[in-house]
Amino acid sequence: MKKSRIICFTIAILTTQAIGAPAGFWDDLMRAGSKGDEAVAAAARAERVAGDLARGNAARGAVSREVGDAADAAARARSVRTLLNATLHQPDPALLRRIDALAPQEMEAALVLARGSRRMIDVVPDVATRGRLLREGGADLVAAAGLHGDELAREAAHLDALVAAGQLSARIADQAALARFAEVMRAGDGGAWTFWKTYVAPHWKKWAAGGTLVVYLANPEFFHDGAGKVTEEGARRMTVFLGKIAEGGAKGAAEGGKAAVRGVWQRFSAHYLHGPDAWMSWVGLGVVCWILGILLPRTRRWCIAPLKWFFRKPKSN
């Protein structure tokens, strides 16, 4: 029942505009019902976030990856409704009527928020920790988890732990660190999350220790484009701030090149330098080396020296 209530609260806030409730009505109602618990402030931004999801491409892209780009809008809407029904547990009939009144884009946004709520419950079972994450991350965090899955919820919990341990600034760009993380990960079409998974998550300690994580969350556009690909400026900054990572990448590339050379030589040796006809390959290889030696000034004299004997006149007795 607790899971259902949390998910239902999220959807109820989402449908505020659809049912014509006054602005802030649901915020005040939940705050009063929870005896002033400020944890409900997490839902206060749900209307804005839901509007952004409905107007943007992120929710549509996430849904399309699951149901496909159906040419029939009605079929797509039915698929989304089925997924939403499967996400909600024992929903209130009144809530279902409000969902039915949503426009197709709003229903897709509702699915993202419902799934995000469920994932936060599943990934962060501790009530106190989850309450702190929701208070600071708000509806942006719920939406980001709905868009990107359980892994994002775990990354948010990890970031929260770093802040609690004093290893990361509590505020970034005039926001709580977790709120900024959630906003960056939720915005756009997923480029920030792609970048995060590729470059930040595998090197958490390096990003946090040097303060680079704060710089990135404050200005992610300095590091990557909308698709999450590193920009020229981002590469420069990563090289300056995270030299070890860049050095490791260069070392990996060098080792990869050596391995490729070894592979080519092994294949050449197996095919041409072994077997009954290998002597011809060795003779041919020797001739090639001798010709190259003649072409090079420093080795030309040594390569020609053995031939001088054939052109030298014999000494007369």
C-alpha positions in Angstrom: 0.0 0.0 0.0 2.9 2.4 0.8 4.3 1.9 -2.7 0.9 2.6 -4.2 0.4 5.8 -2.2 3.7 7.2 -3.3 3.1 6.5 -6.9 -0.5 7.8 -6.7 0.7 11.1 -5.1 3.0 11.6 -8.1 0.3 11.0 -10.6 -2.2 13.1 -8.7 0.2 16.1 -8.8 0.8 15.5 -12.5 -2.9 15.7 -13.3 -3.4 19.0 -11.5 -3.8 21.0 -14.7 -5.9 18.3 -16.4 -8.6 18.5 -13.7 -8.4 22.3 -13.2 -7.3 22.3 -9.5 -5.9 25.7 -8.3 -2.1 26.1 -8.5 -0.5 24.7 -5.3 -3.7 23.0 -4.2 -2.2 19.5 -4.1 1.0 20.8 -2.4 -0.9 22.4 0.4 -3.2 19.4 0.8 -0.4 16.9 1.1 1.5 19.1 3.4 -1.5 19.4 5.7 -2.2 15.7 5.5 1.4 14.9 6.5 1.3 17.3 9.5 3.7 19.7 7.9 6.2 17.1 6.7 8.4 19.0 4.2 9.1 15.8 2.3 6.1 16.5 0.2 8.1 19.5 -1.3 9.5 16.8 -3.6 6.2 16.7 -5.4 5.8 20.5 -5.5 7.8 20.6 -8.8 5.9 17.7 -10.4 3.6 19.9 -12.4 6.5 21.7 -14.0 8.5 18.5 -14.6 5.5 16.8 -16.1 4.9 19.7 -18.4 8.5 19.6 -19.6 8.3 15.8 -20.2 5.0 16.2 -22.2 6.5 19.0 -24.3 9.9 17.4 -24.9 11.2 14.3 -26.5 12.7 12.4 -23.5 9.5 10.7 -22.4 8.4 10.0 -25.9 11.8 8.4 -26.7 11.7 6.3 -23.5 8.2 5.0 -24.4 9.2 4.4 -28.0 12.1 2.2 -27.0 9.5 0.0 -25.3 6.4 0.1 -27.5 8.0 1.1 -30.8 7.0 4.0 -33.1 3.5 2.9 -33.8 2.0 4.7 -36.8 -1.4 4.5 -35.1 -1.6 7.0 -32.3 -4.5 5.2 -30.7 -2.6 1.9 -30.5 0.4 3.7 -28.9 -1.9 5.3 -26.4 -3.4 1.9 -25.5 0.1 0.5 -25.0 1.1 3.3 -22.7 -2.2 2.9 -20.7 -1.5 -0.8 -20.3 2.1 -0.1 -19.1 0.7 2.5 -16.7 -1.9 0.1 -15.3 0.9 -2.5 -14.8 3.0 0.1 -12.9 0.3 1.2 -10.5 -0.8 -1.1 -7.7 -4.4 -0.9 -6.5 -4.9 2.6 -7.9 -7.8 4.8 -6.7 -10.7 4.8 -9.3 -10.8 8.6 -9.2 -7.1 8.6 -10.1 -7.8 6.3 -13.0 -10.5 8.7 -14.3 -8.0 11.6 -14.1 -5.4 9.6 -16.1 -8.0 8.8 -18.7 -8.5 12.5 -19.2 -4.9 13.2 -20.0 -3.6 14.0 -23.4 -1.4 11.3 -25.0 1.8 13.2 -24.3 0.7 13.8 -20.7 0.0 10.1 -20.2 3.5 9.3 -21.4 4.9 11.8 -18.9 2.7 10.1 -16.2 4.2 6.7 -17.1 7.7 8.1 -16.6 6.9 9.6 -13.2 5.0 6.5 -12.0 7.9 4.3 -13.0 10.4 6.7 -11.4 8.5 6.6 -8.2 8.4 2.8 -8.2 12.1 2.6 -8.9 13.1 4.9 -6.1 11.1 2.7 -3.7 12.7 -0.5 -5.1 16.3 0.8 -5.2 16.3 2.8 -2.0 14.4 0.8 0.5 15.5 2.8 3.5 12.7 5.3 4.3 14.9 8.0 5.8 17.4 7.9 2.9 14.6 7.8 0.3 12.9 10.7 2.0 16.1 12.8 1.9 16.7 11.9 -1.8 13.1 12.9 -2.7 13.2 16.1 -0.7 16.4 17.3 -2.3 16.0 15.7 -5.8 12.3 16.4 -6.1 10.3 15.4 -9.1 13.4 15.9 -11.4 14.9 12.9 -9.7 11.7 10.8 -10.0 11.5 11.7 -13.7 15.2 10.9 -14.3 14.8 7.5 -12.6 11.8 6.9 -14.8 13.7 7.8 -17.9 17.0 6.0 -17.2 16.2 3.2 -14.8 17.4 1.7 -11.6 21.1 2.6 -12.3 20.3 6.3 -12.1 18.6 5.8 -8.7 21.7 4.1 -7.4 24.0 6.9 -8.7 21.8 9.4 -6.9 22.1 7.5 -3.7 25.9 7.3 -4.2 26.1 11.1 -4.7 24.0 11.6 -1.6 26.4 9.5 0.4 29.4 11.5 -0.9 27.7 14.7 0.2 26.9 13.2 3.6 30.5 12.2 4.0 31.7 15.7 3.2 33.5 14.5 0.0 31.3 16.6 -2.3 30.0 20.1 -2.0 26.4 20.2 -0.7 25.5 23.0 -3.1 26.2 23.3 -6.8 25.0 26.2 -9.0 22.9 27.6 -6.2 21.1 24.3 -5.7 21.4 21.3 -3.5 23.9 18.9 -5.1 21.3 16.2 -5.6 18.8 18.6 -7.0 21.4 19.8 -9.6 22.3 16.2 -10.4 18.6 15.3 -10.9 17.9 18.4 -13.1 20.9 17.8 -15.3 20.1 14.1 -15.8 16.4 14.7 -16.4 16.8 17.6 -18.9 17.4 17.1 -22.6 17.3 13.8 -24.5 19.5 11.8 -22.3 22.9 13.1 -23.3 24.0 13.9 -19.8 23.2 10.4 -18.6 25.1 8.9 -21.5 28.1 11.0 -20.6 27.8 10.1 -16.9 27.7 6.4 -17.5 30.7 6.5 -19.8 33.0 8.9 -18.1 31.9 9.7 -14.5 30.5 6.5 -13.0 33.7 4.4 -13.7 35.9 7.0 -12.1 33.8 8.4 -9.2 36.8 9.0 -6.9 38.8 11.0 -9.4 35.8 13.2 -10.4 34.9 13.9 -6.7 38.4 14.3 -5.3 39.5 17.1 -7.7 36.3 19.0 -7.6 35.7 18.2 -11.3 32.3 16.7 -10.5 31.1 20.1 -9.2 32.4 21.8 -12.3 30.7 19.4 -14.5 27.3 19.5 -12.8 27.5 23.3 -12.8 28.2 23.5 -16.5 27.6 20.2 -18.3 27.4 21.9 -21.7 31.2 22.6 -21.3 31.9 18.9 -21.4 29.5 17.3 -24.0 26.9 18.0 -26.6 23.2 17.1 -26.5 23.9 13.5 -27.4 26.5 13.0 -24.7 29.5 13.1 -27.0 32.6 14.8 -25.5 33.2 18.2 -27.1 36.6 19.7 -27.9 36.4 22.0 -24.9 35.2 19.0 -22.8 38.2 16.9 -23.8 40.5 19.8 -22.9 38.9 20.2 -19.5 39.0 16.5 -18.8 42.6 16.3 -19.7 43.4 19.2 -17.4 41.3 18.0 -14.5 41.6 14.3 -14.9 45.0 13.8 -16.3 45.3 10.2 -15.0 42.1 9.2 -16.9 43.4 10.7 -20.1 46.8 9.1 -19.5 45.1 5.8 -19.0 43.2 6.2 -22.2 46.4 7.0 -24.1 48.1 4.0 -22.6 45.3 1.8 -23.5 45.4 3.0 -27.1 49.1 2.4 -27.2 48.8 -1.1 -25.8 46.0 -1.8 -28.3 48.3 -0.7 -31.1 51.1 -3.0 -29.9 48.6 -5.9 -29.7 47.5 -5.3 -33.2 51.1 -5.3 -34.5 51.7 -8.6 -32.7 48.6 -10.1 -34.2 49.6 -9.2 -37.7 53.1 -10.6 -37.3 51.7 -13.8 -35.8 49.4 -14.3 -38.7 52.1 -13.5 -41.2 54.5 -15.9 -39.5 52.0 -18.8 -39.4 51.1 -18.5 -43.1 54.5 -17.7 -44.7 57.4 -18.5 -42.4 56.5 -22.1 -41.4 55.8 -25.2 -43.4 57.6 -27.0 -46.3 57.7 -23.9 -48.6 58.9 -21.6 -45.8 62.5 -21.4 -47.3 61.1 -19.4 -50.3 59.5 -16.9 -47.9 62.8 -16.5 -46.0 64.8 -16.0 -49.2 62.2 -13.4 -50.4 62.4 -11.7 -47.1 66.2 -11.6 -47.3 66.1 -10.1 -50.8 63.6 -7.4 -49.6 65.8 -6.5 -46.7 68.9 -6.4 -48.9 67.2 -4.0 -51.4 66.1 -1.8 -48.6 69.7 -1.8 -47.3 71.0 -0.6 -50.7 68.5 2.3 -50.7 69.6 3.5 -47.3 72.9 5.5 -47.4 74.2 4.3 -44.0 73.8 0.6 -44.9 74.5 0.7 -48.7 78.3 0.1 -48.3 77.8 -3.1 -46.2 75.1 -4.5 -48.7 77.3 -3.9 -51.7 80.6 -5.1 -50.2 79.9 -8.8 -50.8 79.3 -8.1 -54.5 82.6 -6.4 -55.0 84.5 -9.7 -55.0 82.7 -10.7 -58.2 83.8 -7.6 -60.0 87.4 -7.5 -58.7 90.1 -8.5 -61.2 92.2 -11.4 -60.0 95.8 -10.5 -59.0 98.5 -11.6 -61.6 101.3 -13.8 -60.3 
